[in-house]
Amino acid sequence: MLSLRNKCRSQWLIGVVFVAALTTGCGSDRWGFPYKVGVQQGNWVTQSQVELLSAGMTPEQVRFALGTPTLTSVLHANRWEYPYFYKSPSGAIEERNLSVFFSDGVLAKWVGDEQPGQQPFQIAKEEVDKSQAEAAQIKLDQERLTEPGGVLAIEKEIIFSTIIDTTPSTDPSALPDAPDQTPVQLN
């Protein structure tokens, strides 16, 4: 009876330690736990979209160029806001804002931060293309090095026991493979 009670206590203790280890791991940032995703809010507006704007455009034309505004206010009916906010999983924050002002039903002016040149999918595509090009170049370099006549190809006529690793001579008049001094016989 006593050994059964001790056995139950030890199993209970192991269970408590296991549960404590699991819950401790869920709250730490070590090894990527818990998994965090980036938070993106607002409109991604590019510089080329801003360049489409010109004074005198109608609200429909502005909406076509920039997209639907994130913020419109009843109190400021003549102003549209295009904010952008991104918080990466590492905690880095990126913020941009673009404000568009209307007067008498047409675009009067726009102000805001400098906008990026490309959409996120274009940036990602460039990164993938760059990675694929680098991988293709590495593969090509490896094929060149291992083909016959390449740097890493081993010639069958070379006898490796005859190759001597010597330092080059410091005497300018010496032959290329001649040692600096004549070897001396040791007794």
C-alpha positions in Angstrom: 0.0 0.0 0.0 2.8 2.4 0.9 4.7 1.7 -2.4 1.5 2.3 -4.4 1.0 5.6 -2.7 4.6 6.7 -3.4 4.2 5.6 -7.0 1.1 7.7 -7.4 2.8 10.7 -5.8 5.8 10.3 -8.1 3.5 10.1 -11.2 1.6 13.1 -10.0 4.8 15.1 -9.4 6.0 14.2 -12.9 2.7 15.3 -14.4 2.9 18.6 -12.5 6.5 19.2 -13.7 5.4 18.4 -17.3 2.5 20.7 -17.3 4.6 23.5 -15.7 7.3 23.0 -18.4 4.6 23.2 -21.2 3.0 26.4 -19.8 6.3 28.1 -19.2 7.4 27.4 -22.8 4.2 29.0 -24.2 4.9 32.3 -22.6 8.5 32.8 -23.6 10.0 34.3 -26.7 12.8 31.7 -26.8 12.8 29.4 -29.9 10.0 31.3 -31.5 7.3 30.5 -28.9 4.6 31.7 -29.1 4.4 32.3 -32.9 3.7 36.0 -33.6 2.3 37.4 -36.9 2.8 40.9 -38.3 -0.1 43.3 -37.9 -0.9 45.3 -41.0 -3.6 48.0 -41.1 -4.5 50.7 -43.6 -3.8 51.4 -47.2 -0.6 50.5 -49.0 -0.2 53.4 -51.4 2.8 53.6 -53.8 4.6 56.6 -55.2 3.3 55.8 -58.7 -0.3 56.0 -57.4 0.4 59.4 -55.8 1.9 60.6 -59.1 -1.5 59.9 -60.8 -3.1 62.7 -58.7 -3.6 66.1 -60.2 -5.6 69.1 -58.9 -9.1 69.2 -60.2 -9.7 65.4 -60.1 -13.1 64.2 -58.9 -13.5 62.0 -55.8 -14.2 59.0 -58.0 -11.0 59.5 -59.9 -9.0 59.8 -56.7 -10.7 56.7 -55.4 -9.7 54.9 -58.6 -6.1 56.1 -58.3 -5.6 55.5 -54.5 -8.3 53.1 -53.5 -11.0 53.5 -50.9 -9.8 55.7 -48.1 -9.4 54.1 -44.7 -10.6 57.2 -42.8 -13.3 59.6 -43.7 -15.1 61.9 -41.2 -18.4 63.6 -41.2 -16.8 66.5 -39.5 -14.1 66.7 -42.3 -16.0 65.6 -45.4 -13.5 67.3 -47.6 -10.5 65.2 -46.3 -9.7 61.6 -46.9 -7.0 59.8 -45.0 -4.8 56.9 -46.2 -2.8 55.7 -43.2 -0.6 52.6 -43.2 0.6 50.8 -40.1 2.7 47.6 -39.9 4.2 46.0 -36.8 6.5 43.1 -37.6 6.8 40.0 -35.4 10.1 41.4 -34.2 8.4 44.6 -33.0 9.6 47.0 -35.7 7.0 49.5 -36.6 6.4 51.1 -40.0 3.9 54.0 -40.4 3.0 56.3 -43.3 0.1 58.7 -43.9 -1.4 60.4 -46.9 -4.1 63.0 -46.7 -6.2 64.1 -49.7 -8.1 67.4 -49.5 -11.1 68.4 -51.7 -12.5 71.8 -52.4 -15.8 72.4 -54.2 -16.0 68.7 -55.1 -12.6 68.4 -56.7 -9.1 67.6 -55.5 -7.4 70.6 -54.2 -4.2 69.3 -52.6 -2.6 66.2 -51.0 0.1 65.9 -48.3 1.8 63.0 -46.6 4.9 60.9 -46.0 7.0 59.5 -48.8 5.4 56.4 -50.2 7.2 53.2 -51.3 7.9 52.6 -55.0 6.4 49.1 -55.2 3.5 47.0 -53.8 4.4 44.2 -51.3 3.9 41.4 -53.8 6.3 43.2 -56.3 8.9 43.4 -53.6 8.4 39.7 -52.7 8.6 38.7 -56.3 11.9 40.5 -56.8 13.3 38.8 -53.7 12.2 35.4 -55.0 13.6 36.1 -58.5 16.9 37.3 -56.9 17.1 34.1 -54.8 16.4 31.9 -57.8 19.0 33.7 -59.8 21.6 33.3 -57.0 20.7 29.6 -56.7 21.1 29.1 -60.5 24.5 30.8 -60.4 25.7 28.7 -57.5 24.6 25.5 -59.3 26.3 26.6 -62.5 29.5 27.4 -60.6 29.4 24.0 -59.0 28.9 22.2 -62.3 31.8 24.1 -63.8 34.1 23.2 -60.9 33.3 19.5 -61.1 33.3 19.0 -64.8 36.5 17.6 -66.5 39.0 20.5 -66.9 37.4 22.4 -64.0 39.4 23.4 -60.9 38.1 20.6 -58.7 38.4 17.8 -61.4 41.1 15.4 -60.5 43.6 14.5 -63.3 44.2 10.7 -63.4 47.9 11.1 -64.4 48.9 13.0 -61.2 50.7 11.0 -58.6 49.9 12.7 -55.4 52.9 11.2 -53.5 55.3 13.3 -55.7 53.6 16.6 -54.9 55.6 18.5 -52.3 54.2 21.5 -50.5 57.1 23.9 -50.4 57.2 27.6 -49.9 58.3 29.7 -52.8 62.0 30.8 -53.0 63.0 34.3 -52.0 65.9 34.3 -54.4 64.8 36.1 -57.6 67.4 34.3 -59.8 66.4 30.8 -58.5 64.3 28.4 -60.6 60.6 28.3 -59.6 60.7 25.1 -57.7 64.3 25.4 -56.3 64.5 25.5 -52.5 66.3 28.4 -50.8 69.1 26.2 -49.3 70.6 22.9 -50.1 69.4 20.2 -47.7 72.1 19.1 -45.2 72.4 15.4 -44.2 71.9 14.9 -40.5 74.0 12.4 -38.6 
